[in-house]
Amino acid sequence: MISFLIKYKRSILIITLAFFIGSIAYIGLDSYRRGTFNDNVALVGSEPITYRILYKATEAQARTLRNNGVDVDEELNQYLKQQVLSGLISEEVLNQAAKEFGMSVSDYEVAMDIHSSPMFNQNGQFNKEAYEYAVRRQLGVTPAQFEEQIRRSKLSDRFRMALFSIYKLTPEEIRFAYQTQHGNLKNFDKDKKDFERQLFETKMETAQQAFFDDFNNRVEIKTFLDQQG
């Protein structure tokens, strides 16, 4: 199971953060055995990531796996926690970078996301009472905090897309990479679509890692998860 999750860890992170934004997360007693909600598990520059946020996002992902028949034992839960923390740190890094470049997400965009969510709709229309009940009673945050998390998620996605848009694959680059990997172009036309997608993903991962390395040279990132237990 761990090897499967490692293979698909990128997809898991995306799903985790998206699920955290749009789901109802139960807060269990285990959080108090693992550290208080006000503890910081990471610092990106001077910006903290609290255990509260980490616990909620990890529990949401664990619940998704359980609902799909996966037994989430302690080993798997620890792995999820590490991956979720990496995702939260990445989101904070991208938010800080986006703000440096003057990017922002408007109140209108946040409102549109909320109003279009089926979770807050009754009979096809947005229901303010259902919205406030969900975020306060079941998510355990205020509407303002929930809206800020949506803003952060959209802003990080916006910067990531801007970063990726800089890099484009040329036909010559695709052919050269395929020939280098396979030794010939015999099956190039048949494999081109899948190979191009894989090559683009690899290039984007390399570009993102280079960006994160540069960011980390300028802004210190500290994690305290091992200290929390």
C-alpha positions in Angstrom: 0.0 0.0 0.0 2.8 2.4 0.9 4.5 1.8 -2.5 1.2 2.5 -4.3 0.8 5.8 -2.4 4.4 6.8 -3.2 3.8 6.2 -6.9 0.7 8.4 -6.8 1.8 10.9 -4.1 1.4 13.9 -6.4 -2.2 13.1 -7.1 -2.8 12.3 -3.4 -1.5 15.8 -2.4 -3.8 17.5 -4.9 -6.8 15.5 -3.8 -5.9 16.1 -0.1 -5.8 19.9 -0.4 -8.9 20.0 -2.6 -10.8 17.7 -0.3 -9.8 19.9 2.7 -11.3 22.9 1.0 -14.6 21.3 0.0 -15.3 18.7 2.6 -16.6 18.3 6.2 -13.8 17.3 8.5 -14.4 15.6 11.8 -12.0 16.7 14.6 -11.2 13.7 16.8 -9.7 13.3 20.3 -6.5 12.0 18.7 -5.4 15.5 17.9 -5.0 16.2 21.6 -2.7 13.2 22.0 -0.6 14.3 19.0 -0.2 18.0 20.0 -2.4 20.9 20.6 -4.2 22.7 17.7 -2.2 25.9 18.4 1.2 24.2 18.0 3.1 25.0 14.9 4.3 22.1 12.8 6.2 24.3 10.3 7.3 27.8 9.6 7.8 29.2 6.1 9.7 32.3 6.8 7.6 33.9 9.6 4.3 32.3 8.5 3.2 29.3 10.7 1.4 26.1 9.7 -0.5 24.9 12.7 -1.1 21.3 13.9 -4.9 22.1 13.6 -4.6 22.6 9.8 -2.4 19.5 9.4 -4.7 17.3 11.5 -7.8 18.3 9.6 -6.3 17.8 6.2 -4.8 14.5 7.1 -8.0 13.2 8.6 -10.0 14.3 5.5 -7.6 12.3 3.3 -7.7 9.3 5.6 -11.5 9.3 5.6 -11.4 9.3 1.8 -9.2 6.2 1.7 -11.3 4.5 4.3 -14.4 5.2 2.3 -12.7 3.4 -0.6 -11.9 0.3 1.5 -8.4 1.1 2.5 -7.3 0.2 6.1 -5.6 3.3 7.4 -3.2 2.0 10.0 -0.6 4.0 12.0 2.1 3.6 9.4 -0.1 4.8 6.6 -1.5 7.6 8.7 2.1 8.8 9.4 2.9 8.7 5.7 -0.2 10.7 4.9 0.7 13.3 7.6 4.1 13.8 6.0 2.7 14.1 2.5 -0.1 16.5 3.7 2.5 18.7 5.5 4.6 18.8 2.3 1.5 20.0 0.4 0.7 22.7 3.0 4.2 23.9 2.9 4.1 24.0 -0.9 0.9 26.0 -0.8 2.4 28.5 1.6 5.5 28.9 -0.6 3.4 29.4 -3.7 1.2 32.0 -1.8 4.2 34.0 -0.7 5.7 33.9 -4.2 2.4 34.9 -5.8 2.2 37.9 -3.5 5.7 38.9 -4.4 4.6 39.0 -8.0 1.5 41.1 -7.2 -1.0 38.3 -7.8 -4.2 38.2 -5.9 -7.7 36.5 -5.7 -10.7 38.7 -5.6 -13.6 38.5 -3.1 -15.8 37.8 -6.1 -13.9 34.7 -7.1 -14.1 33.3 -3.5 -17.8 34.1 -3.3 -18.4 32.3 -6.7 -16.7 29.2 -5.4 -18.8 29.1 -2.3 -22.1 30.0 -4.0 -21.5 27.3 -6.6 -20.7 24.5 -4.1 -23.4 21.9 -3.9 -22.6 21.5 -0.2 -24.0 25.0 0.5 -27.0 24.8 -1.8 -30.6 23.9 -1.2 -33.0 23.5 -4.1 -30.3 24.8 -6.4 -29.7 28.0 -4.6 -27.1 29.1 -2.1 -28.2 28.9 1.5 -26.4 31.2 3.9 -27.5 29.3 7.0 -26.3 26.0 5.6 -23.0 27.6 4.7 -22.4 29.1 8.1 -23.5 25.9 9.9 -21.2 23.8 7.9 -18.1 25.9 8.4 -18.7 26.7 12.1 -20.1 23.5 13.4 -18.6 20.9 11.3 -15.4 22.3 10.0 -14.7 24.2 13.2 -13.7 27.5 11.6 -15.3 30.8 11.0 -16.6 31.8 7.5 -13.8 34.3 7.3 -11.2 31.6 8.0 -12.8 29.2 5.5 -12.9 31.9 2.8 -9.2 32.7 3.4 -8.3 29.1 2.9 -10.2 29.1 -0.5 -8.3 32.3 -1.4 -5.0 30.7 -0.5 -5.7 27.6 -2.5 -6.8 29.5 -5.6 -3.8 31.8 -5.3 -1.3 29.0 -5.1 -2.9 27.3 -8.1 -2.7 30.6 -10.1 1.0 31.0 -9.4 1.6 27.3 -10.2 -0.1 27.7 -13.6 1.8 30.9 -14.3 5.1 29.1 -13.5 4.2 26.1 -15.7 3.1 28.4 -18.6 6.7 29.5 -19.0 7.7 26.1 -20.1 6.6 24.6 -23.4 7.6 21.5 -25.2 8.6 21.9 -28.8 8.1 19.1 -31.4 11.8 18.8 -31.8 12.3 18.5 -28.0 9.7 15.7 -27.8 11.2 13.8 -30.7 14.7 14.1 -29.3 13.7 13.0 -25.9 11.8 10.0 -27.3 14.7 8.9 -29.4 17.2 9.4 -26.5 15.0 7.2 -24.3 14.1 4.5 -26.8 17.0 4.6 -29.2 14.8 5.1 -32.2 11.6 6.6 -33.5 9.9 3.4 -34.6 6.8 3.7 -32.4 7.0 7.5 -31.9 3.7 8.3 -33.7 1.8 5.6 -31.7 3.4 6.6 -28.3 3.6 10.4 -28.9 0.5 11.4 -26.9 1.3 9.5 -23.7 5.0 10.2 -24.0 4.4 14.0 -24.4 2.2 14.0 -21.3 4.8 12.2 -19.2 7.6 14.4 -20.5 5.6 17.5 -19.7 4.9 16.3 -16.2 8.6 15.6 -15.7 9.6 19.0 -16.9 7.0 20.7 -14.7 8.2 18.8 -11.6 11.8 19.8 -12.4 10.7 23.4 -12.9 8.8 23.4 -9.7 11.6 21.8 -7.7 14.0 24.4 -9.1 11.7 27.2 -8.0 11.3 25.7 -4.5 15.1 25.3 -4.2 15.6 28.9 -5.1 12.8 30.0 -2.7 14.4 27.9 0.1 17.7 29.7 -0.4 15.9 33.0 0.3 13.3 32.0 2.9 14.0 29.6 5.7 11.6 26.6 6.0 11.4 24.8 9.3 9.4 21.7 10.2 8.6 20.3 13.7 6.5 17.3 12.9 9.0 14.8 14.5 8.9 16.8 17.7 5.1 16.5 17.8 5.1 12.7 17.6 
